[in-house]
Amino acid sequence: MFIMAHSADLRKRILEFIEDGGKKAEAARRFTVTRSTIDRWLVADAPFAIKKTGPKKK
């Protein structure tokens, strides 16, 4: 499975689309992201923070 990081600009456009009354399902189709990704961004404390992936250093 390929995991793709989404840009902060894309996240902002999607969240603004929904805030302006757009449906999550329509945003998922229009911007080609999964609905679950949008759901995670909506409940995130900092949806624009870029998180590093991979092993954690001790």
Residue pairs with C-beta under 8 A, 6 or more apart in sequence:
3 53
5 50
5 53
6 33
6 37
8 48
8 50
10 31
10 33
11 41
11 47
11 48
12 48
13 31
14 27
14 31
14 33
14 38
14 41
15 41
15 42
15 47
17 27
17 30
17 31
18 24
18 27
18 38
18 42
24 35
24 38
24 39
24 42
25 35
27 33
27 38
28 34
28 35
28 37
28 38
41 47
